[in-house]
Each structure stands twice: as C-alpha cells, then as structure tokens.
Amino acid sequence: MNLKNILILFLTGVIFFLLGSKKNISFVKDTPINYVNYSSNNSIDFKEAASIGTRAVVHVKGVKEDIKEYLYFDHFFGFYDHYQVPNHQYTSGSGVIVSEDGYIITNNHVINGFDEVLISLFDGQEYTAKVISADPSTDLALLKIDAKNLYKLNFANSDLVHVGEWVLAIGNPLNLNSTVTSGIVSAKARNINILQQEYSIESFIQTDAAVNPGNSGGALVDLNGNLIGINTAIASTTGAYSGYSFAIPSNIVIKVYNDLLNYGIVQRAFLGVYIQEMTTDLANNLGIDYRSGIYVNGYTVNSNAEAAGIREGDIIINIDEMFVSNISELQEEMMKKNPGMNVKVSVVRDGKVKDFKIQLVNKDGGVDIIKKS
C-alpha cells in the first residue's frame, strides 16, 4: 500500500470519528425536558369561594331570659323579703342562607332552648328569626327571616366529594364574624357518637379546616363556593380546635331542609331489618371471607325486607347501586329516601350477589308521609 492510500484511509477514519462524536453530543443535547408551568393560573385560589361563602353565612345569636330571685333580711323591720332580677343567657353560632327569601339552616344545638334568635348578615343588618322546625336526630334546624334578595349558597352533591379535596370552613368562631379557614376532606361517613337521639344519623365529613365554638351551623364549601356540609362538631380534649372537625353532608342537609319546610318533620324511611357492621371478628365467627358491608341479623314486625326475600345472614353492600361498607354509609343513603319509595338492595349470600326490590316504610310500618301537627 503506497503512501497516498495510507493517507486516504487515515483521513477517512478521522472524519468518521468526528461525525460519531458530533452525533453523540447532538443526542445528549436533544433529550427532551418537560417543564412544568408554575404560574399563578395553576395555583389554588380560595378568594372566589371565600367571597361567595362569607356573604351567605350569618351570625346566629340566641337569647334566653330567666328570673333570679334573691332573699334578704330587713334588719330595721325584722322580716325577710325577696326581689327578682332578670337574667339573660346568650349563645353564638353560625347559619347558612339557603334561599333568597330568608330561609337559613343552622345546628339545632345552636338555638335549642333559647327564647329569641337573632340573625346578623355579613353587612351588619340584623333580623329576628322565626324557628320553622328542628330535627335533633340530625342536629339541624330551619330558621326564617323577613328579607328578600339575599345571597345564598347552592347545594353541592356531597356524594361526589372526595378525600383530599380542598374545602373552606366559614363561620363566626369565638364571636369573630365571617372567618374563613381552609383544609382538606380528611374522611367521609364518620360516626363519632355525638348525637344521643333516637334515629340519630351520623355520617360526617371530616376535615382539618380549623373549626371552633361559634362555627357550629356554618358552611363547609368547595372551591366553587358550593355548600358541601354544615359544620357541626370538633374532636377535642380542650374544647377548642385540635385538628379534627366534622360537617353534616349537604345531601342530608337538603333532605332535612325540604322536609322541615314542607312537613315540619323529617321523613325517615326504613328497610325493616336489624343490622350490625361487618368486622373481621364477625366474619371469622361466621366462617365467611367477606369483610365489608352490613350484616342482617333480624327483622322488624311485618318486615317488607323479609317479604321481599332478604334473609338473616345476608350482607348488604349496595343501596340503589351506591356501595355501602358500613352503617354510617347505609344511614346516609337511607336518609335520602322517603317512605313508600322502592329501593334496590344488593346483598351477598353464599358468596353470590343477589338483588331485591323493597318498598320502604315509616317508623310506624306504613308508607304514608307524616306531617307535624
């Protein structure tokens, strides 16, 4: 091989080496990088929801007057006498305007036992409210003020609320008007055994939004300013906020609101069965694998559920296609129903799912709507 050929081969190798190096460098430079836009347009904004909520949440003040008698001895004339002094008791809480013509939802425990209920709007206007009716078993009460064109909150579907969603609690804690706090939905269908009433319903939305005395009856809203719950209780060893607060779901609130408005009493529907919650221990004792649902362990007298085919030992898992894993969820679904309605109940029996159509009854075993006298 002569010198010319050797030189050609050498130059060719240098060229391929340089091209290969350029290709490698180019490959590294062209690797795509996905940039995330952290502009304010994508940030969480509470302003609109807070603006809507504060205009529709009111300050509820209850006044109760009693008379205290005092006994004294007249040293000059030597006899005992007594005199009376008026004594006033007050309560403070919150309420939510749910109609433009002045209907307000609050907690029953805010107004129960008080002679006069006063309402202060966000702009300072004051009214005396009439108590339309109350339902201790859900701790809700319906008030009415003589006003028009009020700001109100729209009801959201609380079934569509998910754990982890941002929420705002709006109320008047510690007499601080129009206070807004934020948090997330921590859990749903919580039963904290706070309502010691017959037929009590507890299926609370749990949040970590700060709630204190005075927030009771106020609003829990989503980021669109829609009502998803009525703030009702806190879990605390001190009486002040400790990280856990509880709200009545809006789907229960709207049911109670409509019933109190139309009938003066809440319409409750019953399946006609005695139940207990499925647990691991119960499942082991029964020798079954199913660990979720509501166990049927008996019937009421003349039970429609028994007549429809529900059997003792069945495990209820669905009401009208809504999954129920515990008694609180079952109670919440039943709370939406009225006597006389037909529901589809799905149960697990011998490892298979069976569906039954059951007509619901009232507490007296009938299907009539009950009205308050």
Secondary structure as a PSIPRED ss2 file (coil, helix, strand):
# PSIPRED VFORMAT (PSIPRED V4.0)

   1 M C   1.000  0.000  0.000
   2 N C   1.000  0.000  0.000
   3 L H   0.000  1.000  0.000
   4 K H   0.000  1.000  0.000
   5 N H   0.000  1.000  0.000
   6 I H   0.000  1.000  0.000
   7 L H   0.000  1.000  0.000
   8 I H   0.000  1.000  0.000
   9 L H   0.000  1.000  0.000
  10 F H   0.000  1.000  0.000
  11 L H   0.000  1.000  0.000
  12 T H   0.000  1.000  0.000
  13 G H   0.000  1.000  0.000
  14 V H   0.000  1.000  0.000
  15 I H   0.000  1.000  0.000
  16 F H   0.000  1.000  0.000
  17 F H   0.000  1.000  0.000
  18 L H   0.000  1.000  0.000
  19 L H   0.000  1.000  0.000
  20 G H   0.000  1.000  0.000
  21 S H   0.000  1.000  0.000
  22 K H   0.000  1.000  0.000
  23 K H   0.000  1.000  0.000
  24 N H   0.000  1.000  0.000
  25 I H   0.000  1.000  0.000
  26 S H   0.000  1.000  0.000
  27 F H   0.000  1.000  0.000
  28 V H   0.000  1.000  0.000
  29 K H   0.000  1.000  0.000
  30 D C   1.000  0.000  0.000
  31 T C   1.000  0.000  0.000
  32 P C   1.000  0.000  0.000
  33 I C   1.000  0.000  0.000
  34 N C   1.000  0.000  0.000
  35 Y C   1.000  0.000  0.000
  36 V C   1.000  0.000  0.000
  37 N C   1.000  0.000  0.000
  38 Y C   1.000  0.000  0.000
  39 S C   1.000  0.000  0.000
  40 S H   0.000  1.000  0.000
  41 N H   0.000  1.000  0.000
  42 N H   0.000  1.000  0.000
  43 S C   1.000  0.000  0.000
  44 I C   1.000  0.000  0.000
  45 D C   1.000  0.000  0.000
  46 F C   1.000  0.000  0.000
  47 K H   0.000  1.000  0.000
  48 E H   0.000  1.000  0.000
  49 A H   0.000  1.000  0.000
  50 A H   0.000  1.000  0.000
  51 S H   0.000  1.000  0.000
  52 I H   0.000  1.000  0.000
  53 G H   0.000  1.000  0.000
  54 T H   0.000  1.000  0.000
  55 R H   0.000  1.000  0.000
  56 A H   0.000  1.000  0.000
  57 V E   0.000  0.000  1.000
  58 V E   0.000  0.000  1.000
  59 H E   0.000  0.000  1.000
  60 V E   0.000  0.000  1.000
  61 K E   0.000  0.000  1.000
  62 G E   0.000  0.000  1.000
  63 V E   0.000  0.000  1.000
  64 K E   0.000  0.000  1.000
  65 E E   0.000  0.000  1.000
  66 D E   0.000  0.000  1.000
  67 I E   0.000  0.000  1.000
  68 K E   0.000  0.000  1.000
  69 E E   0.000  0.000  1.000
  70 Y E   0.000  0.000  1.000
  71 L E   0.000  0.000  1.000
  72 Y E   0.000  0.000  1.000
  73 F E   0.000  0.000  1.000
  74 D E   0.000  0.000  1.000
  75 H C   1.000  0.000  0.000
  76 F C   1.000  0.000  0.000
  77 F C   1.000  0.000  0.000
  78 G C   1.000  0.000  0.000
  79 F E   0.000  0.000  1.000
  80 Y E   0.000  0.000  1.000
  81 D E   0.000  0.000  1.000
  82 H E   0.000  0.000  1.000
  83 Y E   0.000  0.000  1.000
  84 Q E   0.000  0.000  1.000
  85 V E   0.000  0.000  1.000
  86 P E   0.000  0.000  1.000
  87 N E   0.000  0.000  1.000
  88 H E   0.000  0.000  1.000
  89 Q E   0.000  0.000  1.000
  90 Y E   0.000  0.000  1.000
  91 T E   0.000  0.000  1.000
  92 S E   0.000  0.000  1.000
  93 G E   0.000  0.000  1.000
  94 S E   0.000  0.000  1.000
  95 G E   0.000  0.000  1.000
  96 V E   0.000  0.000  1.000
  97 I E   0.000  0.000  1.000
  98 V C   1.000  0.000  0.000
  99 S C   1.000  0.000  0.000
 100 E C   1.000  0.000  0.000
 101 D C   1.000  0.000  0.000
 102 G C   1.000  0.000  0.000
 103 Y E   0.000  0.000  1.000
 104 I E   0.000  0.000  1.000
 105 I E   0.000  0.000  1.000
 106 T E   0.000  0.000  1.000
 107 N E   0.000  0.000  1.000
 108 N H   0.000  1.000  0.000
 109 H H   0.000  1.000  0.000
 110 V H   0.000  1.000  0.000
 111 I H   0.000  1.000  0.000
 112 N C   1.000  0.000  0.000
 113 G C   1.000  0.000  0.000
 114 F C   1.000  0.000  0.000
 115 D C   1.000  0.000  0.000
 116 E E   0.000  0.000  1.000
 117 V E   0.000  0.000  1.000
 118 L E   0.000  0.000  1.000
 119 I E   0.000  0.000  1.000
 120 S E   0.000  0.000  1.000
 121 L C   1.000  0.000  0.000
 122 F C   1.000  0.000  0.000
 123 D C   1.000  0.000  0.000
 124 G C   1.000  0.000  0.000
 125 Q C   1.000  0.000  0.000
 126 E E   0.000  0.000  1.000
 127 Y E   0.000  0.000  1.000
 128 T E   0.000  0.000  1.000
 129 A E   0.000  0.000  1.000
 130 K E   0.000  0.000  1.000
 131 V E   0.000  0.000  1.000
 132 I E   0.000  0.000  1.000
 133 S E   0.000  0.000  1.000
 134 A E   0.000  0.000  1.000
 135 D E   0.000  0.000  1.000
 136 P C   1.000  0.000  0.000
 137 S C   1.000  0.000  0.000
 138 T C   1.000  0.000  0.000
 139 D C   1.000  0.000  0.000
 140 L E   0.000  0.000  1.000
 141 A E   0.000  0.000  1.000
 142 L E   0.000  0.000  1.000
 143 L E   0.000  0.000  1.000
 144 K E   0.000  0.000  1.000
 145 I C   1.000  0.000  0.000
 146 D C   1.000  0.000  0.000
 147 A C   1.000  0.000  0.000
 148 K C   1.000  0.000  0.000
 149 N C   1.000  0.000  0.000
 150 L C   1.000  0.000  0.000
 151 Y C   1.000  0.000  0.000
 152 K C   1.000  0.000  0.000
 153 L C   1.000  0.000  0.000
 154 N C   1.000  0.000  0.000
 155 F E   0.000  0.000  1.000
 156 A C   1.000  0.000  0.000
 157 N C   1.000  0.000  0.000
 158 S H   0.000  1.000  0.000
 159 D H   0.000  1.000  0.000
 160 L H   0.000  1.000  0.000
 161 V C   1.000  0.000  0.000
 162 H C   1.000  0.000  0.000
 163 V C   1.000  0.000  0.000
 164 G C   1.000  0.000  0.000
 165 E C   1.000  0.000  0.000
 166 W E   0.000  0.000  1.000
 167 V E   0.000  0.000  1.000
 168 L E   0.000  0.000  1.000
 169 A E   0.000  0.000  1.000
 170 I E   0.000  0.000  1.000
 171 G E   0.000  0.000  1.000
 172 N C   1.000  0.000  0.000
 173 P H   0.000  1.000  0.000
 174 L H   0.000  1.000  0.000
 175 N H   0.000  1.000  0.000
 176 L C   1.000  0.000  0.000
 177 N C   1.000  0.000  0.000
 178 S C   1.000  0.000  0.000
 179 T E   0.000  0.000  1.000
 180 V E   0.000  0.000  1.000
 181 T E   0.000  0.000  1.000
 182 S E   0.000  0.000  1.000
 183 G E   0.000  0.000  1.000
 184 I E   0.000  0.000  1.000
 185 V E   0.000  0.000  1.000
 186 S E   0.000  0.000  1.000
 187 A E   0.000  0.000  1.000
 188 K E   0.000  0.000  1.000
 189 A E   0.000  0.000  1.000
 190 R E   0.000  0.000  1.000
 191 N C   1.000  0.000  0.000
 192 I C   1.000  0.000  0.000
 193 N C   1.000  0.000  0.000
 194 I C   1.000  0.000  0.000
 195 L C   1.000  0.000  0.000
 196 Q C   1.000  0.000  0.000
 197 Q C   1.000  0.000  0.000
 198 E C   1.000  0.000  0.000
 199 Y C   1.000  0.000  0.000
 200 S C   1.000  0.000  0.000
 201 I C   1.000  0.000  0.000
 202 E C   1.000  0.000  0.000
 203 S C   1.000  0.000  0.000
 204 F E   0.000  0.000  1.000
 205 I E   0.000  0.000  1.000
 206 Q E   0.000  0.000  1.000
 207 T E   0.000  0.000  1.000
 208 D C   1.000  0.000  0.000
 209 A C   1.000  0.000  0.000
 210 A C   1.000  0.000  0.000
 211 V C   1.000  0.000  0.000
 212 N C   1.000  0.000  0.000
 213 P C   1.000  0.000  0.000
 214 G C   1.000  0.000  0.000
 215 N C   1.000  0.000  0.000
 216 S C   1.000  0.000  0.000
 217 G C   1.000  0.000  0.000
 218 G C   1.000  0.000  0.000
 219 A E   0.000  0.000  1.000
 220 L E   0.000  0.000  1.000
 221 V E   0.000  0.000  1.000
 222 D C   1.000  0.000  0.000
 223 L C   1.000  0.000  0.000
 224 N C   1.000  0.000  0.000
 225 G C   1.000  0.000  0.000
 226 N C   1.000  0.000  0.000
 227 L E   0.000  0.000  1.000
 228 I E   0.000  0.000  1.000
 229 G E   0.000  0.000  1.000
 230 I E   0.000  0.000  1.000
 231 N E   0.000  0.000  1.000
 232 T E   0.000  0.000  1.000
 233 A E   0.000  0.000  1.000
 234 I E   0.000  0.000  1.000
 235 A C   1.000  0.000  0.000
 236 S C   1.000  0.000  0.000
 237 T C   1.000  0.000  0.000
 238 T C   1.000  0.000  0.000
 239 G C   1.000  0.000  0.000
 240 A C   1.000  0.000  0.000
 241 Y C   1.000  0.000  0.000
 242 S C   1.000  0.000  0.000
 243 G C   1.000  0.000  0.000
 244 Y C   1.000  0.000  0.000
 245 S E   0.000  0.000  1.000
 246 F E   0.000  0.000  1.000
 247 A E   0.000  0.000  1.000
 248 I E   0.000  0.000  1.000
 249 P E   0.000  0.000  1.000
 250 S H   0.000  1.000  0.000
 251 N H   0.000  1.000  0.000
 252 I H   0.000  1.000  0.000
 253 V H   0.000  1.000  0.000
 254 I H   0.000  1.000  0.000
 255 K H   0.000  1.000  0.000
 256 V H   0.000  1.000  0.000
 257 Y H   0.000  1.000  0.000
 258 N H   0.000  1.000  0.000
 259 D H   0.000  1.000  0.000
 260 L H   0.000  1.000  0.000
 261 L H   0.000  1.000  0.000
 262 N H   0.000  1.000  0.000
 263 Y C   1.000  0.000  0.000
 264 G C   1.000  0.000  0.000
 265 I C   1.000  0.000  0.000
 266 V C   1.000  0.000  0.000
 267 Q C   1.000  0.000  0.000
 268 R C   1.000  0.000  0.000
 269 A C   1.000  0.000  0.000
 270 F E   0.000  0.000  1.000
 271 L C   1.000  0.000  0.000
 272 G C   1.000  0.000  0.000
 273 V E   0.000  0.000  1.000
 274 Y E   0.000  0.000  1.000
 275 I E   0.000  0.000  1.000
 276 Q E   0.000  0.000  1.000
 277 E E   0.000  0.000  1.000
 278 M C   1.000  0.000  0.000
 279 T C   1.000  0.000  0.000
 280 T H   0.000  1.000  0.000
 281 D H   0.000  1.000  0.000
 282 L H   0.000  1.000  0.000
 283 A H   0.000  1.000  0.000
 284 N H   0.000  1.000  0.000
 285 N H   0.000  1.000  0.000
 286 L H   0.000  1.000  0.000
 287 G C   1.000  0.000  0.000
 288 I C   1.000  0.000  0.000
 289 D C   1.000  0.000  0.000
 290 Y C   1.000  0.000  0.000
 291 R C   1.000  0.000  0.000
 292 S C   1.000  0.000  0.000
 293 G C   1.000  0.000  0.000
 294 I E   0.000  0.000  1.000
 295 Y E   0.000  0.000  1.000
 296 V E   0.000  0.000  1.000
 297 N E   0.000  0.000  1.000
 298 G E   0.000  0.000  1.000
 299 Y E   0.000  0.000  1.000
 300 T C   1.000  0.000  0.000
 301 V C   1.000  0.000  0.000
 302 N C   1.000  0.000  0.000
 303 S C   1.000  0.000  0.000
 304 N H   0.000  1.000  0.000
 305 A H   0.000  1.000  0.000
 306 E H   0.000  1.000  0.000
 307 A H   0.000  1.000  0.000
 308 A H   0.000  1.000  0.000
 309 G C   1.000  0.000  0.000
 310 I C   1.000  0.000  0.000
 311 R C   1.000  0.000  0.000
 312 E C   1.000  0.000  0.000
 313 G C   1.000  0.000  0.000
 314 D C   1.000  0.000  0.000
 315 I E   0.000  0.000  1.000
 316 I E   0.000  0.000  1.000
 317 I E   0.000  0.000  1.000
 318 N E   0.000  0.000  1.000
 319 I E   0.000  0.000  1.000
 320 D C   1.000  0.000  0.000
 321 E C   1.000  0.000  0.000
 322 M E   0.000  0.000  1.000
 323 F E   0.000  0.000  1.000
 324 V C   1.000  0.000  0.000
 325 S C   1.000  0.000  0.000
 326 N C   1.000  0.000  0.000
 327 I H   0.000  1.000  0.000
 328 S H   0.000  1.000  0.000
 329 E H   0.000  1.000  0.000
 330 L H   0.000  1.000  0.000
 331 Q H   0.000  1.000  0.000
 332 E H   0.000  1.000  0.000
 333 E H   0.000  1.000  0.000
 334 M H   0.000  1.000  0.000
 335 M H   0.000  1.000  0.000
 336 K C   1.000  0.000  0.000
 337 K C   1.000  0.000  0.000
 338 N C   1.000  0.000  0.000
 339 P C   1.000  0.000  0.000
 340 G C   1.000  0.000  0.000
 341 M C   1.000  0.000  0.000
 342 N E   0.000  0.000  1.000
 343 V E   0.000  0.000  1.000
 344 K E   0.000  0.000  1.000
 345 V E   0.000  0.000  1.000
 346 S E   0.000  0.000  1.000
 347 V E   0.000  0.000  1.000
 348 V E   0.000  0.000  1.000
 349 R E   0.000  0.000  1.000
 350 D C   1.000  0.000  0.000
 351 G C   1.000  0.000  0.000
 352 K E   0.000  0.000  1.000
 353 V E   0.000  0.000  1.000
 354 K E   0.000  0.000  1.000
 355 D E   0.000  0.000  1.000
 356 F E   0.000  0.000  1.000
 357 K E   0.000  0.000  1.000
 358 I E   0.000  0.000  1.000
 359 Q E   0.000  0.000  1.000
 360 L C   1.000  0.000  0.000
 361 V E   0.000  0.000  1.000
 362 N C   1.000  0.000  0.000
 363 K C   1.000  0.000  0.000
 364 D C   1.000  0.000  0.000
 365 G C   1.000  0.000  0.000
 366 G C   1.000  0.000  0.000
 367 V C   1.000  0.000  0.000
 368 D C   1.000  0.000  0.000
 369 I C   1.000  0.000  0.000
 370 I C   1.000  0.000  0.000
 371 K C   1.000  0.000  0.000
 372 K C   1.000  0.000  0.000
 373 S C   1.000  0.000  0.000
